[in-house]
Amino acid sequence: LGPALSAVLPGAEIMHFPAWETLPHERLSPSPETVGRRLDVLRRIRAWDGSNPLIITTSVRSALQPLAEGLADAAPVELVVGGRGHELDTVSARLVELAYHRVDMVSRRGEFAVRGGILDVFPANAEHPFRVEFFGDEVDQIRAFSVADQRSLPGEVREVSLAPSRELLLTPAVRERAAGLHDRFPGLRTMLEKMSEGIPVEGMESLTPALVDRLVPLVDYLPEGAAVA
């Protein structure tokens, strides 16, 4: 559909908003790749300046699924070689809020690990994970590395953007609300306890209606006056 629309509207910005591979109330999480693509579309909609036509394609299923409010407002962590003011502890805390899972060794999208002054992180929409070396509060070096052998890949990376890896962000408010639900839902206690500690768990998106203030349809993210078919 995208190429066909490009032929009709040259210069238009055309993006596809994919559906989850799972159902909203299943205890299974959508893949980080899908989440990364969806959140990228929402951010690009927010940044649209009106200079070119904007077209969003999606399936009926994806269009009907409610979304947490404010997902486009979640600023990614931007790390640039030579950039200062990035304390590793602060970056790690922000990655927890963006629903990255802290592990000993990174092997999957949405994970990060810290060793000394080195951050290994696998963004949701990246082909390879990145190894970020800090010198104090300065980003000294960024390299992509291989999951298979954990070795750095050739070529230095100048910057990396670490966008949210889930559509339910583990903000302080969400973690506090999860902690408050421990006793009300004994069957979900383990899941809620981990979330309250800032640990993403499989299927946690199914609890979104109980943990966020408001769910909205996709059209609420579109610019005012958008035509919807």
Secondary structure, DSSP 4 states (H G I P E B T S, - for coil): -HHHHHHHSTT-EEEEEPPPSS-TTSS-PPPHHHHHHHHHHHHHHHH--SSS-EEEEE-HHHHHS-EETTGGG-PPEEEETT-----HHHHHHHHHHTTPEE-SS--STTEEEEETTEEEE--TT-SS-EEEEEETTEEEEEEEE-TTT-PEEEEE-SEEEE--SSSS---HHHHHHHHHTTTT-GGGHHHHHHHHTT---TTGGGGHHHHSS-EE-GGGGSPTT----
